[in-house]
Amino acid sequence: MSKTLVILLSLIISLISVSYADKPFSVDQSFGGQVPAEGEPLTLKEAIGNIGHVEDQFIKIEGQITEVCQAKGCWMILVEGDTYARVTFEDYGFFVPTETSMQRSVIYGKLSERTLSGQQAEHFAQDAGSQSKIKLEGEIREYSILARGVQLENRS
């Protein structure tokens, strides 16, 4: 994928995210465990900026879903601007619909940083199918959220 195309896709995602920024989040669907009502969620960038203080703690993180595993909905990509984290689900205990995309979300989970092997990266790229916007080749360092609960807002 050319650098220009990656930049263009990032700008489009950023513009979509900005268009939602002034509207309050409204829960339309929930998956997994309960997301605590108290406390404001951190943006993905805030959470990553504070990773040393929040790693191994369950926190609320907000962002927009741009990709979902097309095989069975067992992971999704949460983005804010040009920053992303791969969301997986605690104990493989729940999944999200495979058509979940371009929806605002609040995730209750643990944030960490990890390295994907080339084989793992290739597997995720295949699961994403043709919708994948993230180039995964070789070893990749990425942020990961192990979600206990997910709230989604419909695309209206």
C-alpha positions in Angstrom: 0.0 0.0 0.0 1.5 3.3 -1.0 2.4 5.9 1.7 -0.1 8.4 0.1 -2.9 5.9 0.4 -2.1 5.3 4.1 -2.1 9.0 4.7 -5.3 9.5 2.9 -7.0 6.7 4.8 -5.8 8.1 8.1 -7.2 11.6 7.2 -10.6 10.1 6.3 -10.7 8.2 9.6 -9.7 11.3 11.5 -12.4 13.4 9.8 -15.1 10.8 10.6 -13.9 10.8 14.2 -13.9 14.5 14.5 -17.5 14.6 13.2 -18.6 12.6 16.2 -16.5 14.5 18.7 -19.1 17.0 19.8 -21.9 14.5 20.2 -22.3 12.6 23.5 -21.7 8.9 23.3 -25.0 6.8 23.3 -24.8 3.1 24.0 -26.8 1.1 21.5 -25.2 -2.4 22.0 -23.1 -4.0 24.7 -21.0 -7.2 24.6 -19.2 -9.1 27.3 -19.2 -7.9 30.8 -20.5 -4.7 32.4 -18.7 -1.4 31.5 -18.7 0.6 34.7 -20.9 3.7 34.5 -18.7 5.8 36.8 -15.6 7.6 35.4 -15.0 9.1 32.1 -13.3 7.0 29.4 -9.8 8.0 28.3 -9.2 8.6 24.6 -7.0 6.0 23.1 -4.1 8.5 22.8 -4.5 9.5 26.5 -4.4 5.9 27.5 -1.3 5.1 25.4 0.4 8.3 26.7 -0.2 7.0 30.3 0.5 3.4 29.6 3.1 3.2 32.4 0.4 4.2 34.9 -2.5 2.2 33.4 -0.9 -1.0 32.2 -2.4 -4.1 33.9 -5.4 -2.1 35.2 -8.9 -2.2 33.8 -9.8 1.2 32.4 -12.4 2.7 30.0 -11.0 3.7 26.6 -13.0 5.4 23.8 -12.3 5.4 20.1 -13.7 4.3 16.8 -13.8 0.8 15.4 -12.4 0.6 11.9 -11.8 -3.2 11.4 -13.2 -6.4 12.8 -12.1 -10.0 12.3 -14.2 -11.2 9.4 -13.8 -14.9 10.4 -15.8 -14.6 13.6 -15.5 -11.2 15.2 -12.9 -12.3 17.7 -10.8 -9.0 17.5 -11.3 -5.4 16.3 -9.2 -2.3 15.8 -9.9 0.8 17.9 -8.5 4.0 16.4 -8.0 7.6 17.3 -6.4 9.6 14.5 -3.3 7.7 13.4 -3.1 5.7 16.6 -4.6 2.2 16.9 -4.9 -0.7 19.3 -6.1 -4.2 18.6 -8.9 -5.3 20.9 -9.3 -8.9 21.9 -11.8 -10.3 24.3 -11.2 -11.7 27.8 -11.1 -15.5 28.0 -12.3 -15.6 24.3 -15.6 -15.3 26.1 -17.5 -13.1 23.6 -17.2 -11.7 20.1 -18.7 -8.7 18.2 -20.6 -8.8 15.0 -18.4 -8.9 11.9 -20.2 -5.9 10.4 -19.1 -3.8 13.4 -17.1 -1.0 11.7 -17.0 2.8 11.8 -18.8 2.8 15.1 -17.8 4.8 18.2 -17.0 2.5 21.1 -16.1 2.5 24.8 -13.9 -0.5 25.8 -13.4 -1.6 29.4 -10.1 -3.5 29.4 -6.4 -3.7 30.0 -4.0 -1.8 27.7 -0.6 -3.2 26.9 2.1 -3.1 24.2 3.2 -6.3 22.4 5.1 -7.6 19.5 3.3 -9.7 16.9 5.4 -12.4 15.1 5.3 -12.3 11.3 3.0 -15.4 11.4 0.5 -13.6 13.8 0.6 -10.5 11.7 -0.2 -12.5 8.6 -3.0 -14.3 10.4 -4.6 -11.0 11.5 -4.3 -9.5 8.0 -6.0 -12.6 6.5 -8.8 -12.4 9.2 -9.4 -8.7 8.3 -10.0 -9.5 4.7 -10.2 -6.8 2.1 -11.2 -4.2 4.7 -7.8 -4.1 6.3 -6.2 -0.6 6.4 -3.2 -1.6 8.5 -0.1 -3.1 6.8 1.0 -6.1 8.7 4.3 -7.6 7.5 7.0 -9.1 9.6 7.3 -8.4 13.3 5.0 -5.6 14.4 4.9 -3.7 17.7 1.3 -2.7 18.5 -0.9 -1.7 21.3 -3.4 -4.2 22.5 -6.5 -4.1 24.7 -7.8 -7.2 26.5 -11.5 -6.2 26.7 -13.8 -7.3 29.5 -16.8 -5.3 28.1 -17.6 -3.4 24.9 -20.2 -0.7 24.3 -21.0 0.3 20.7 -22.9 3.3 19.3 -24.8 2.7 16.0 -23.7 4.5 12.9 -26.6 7.0 12.6 
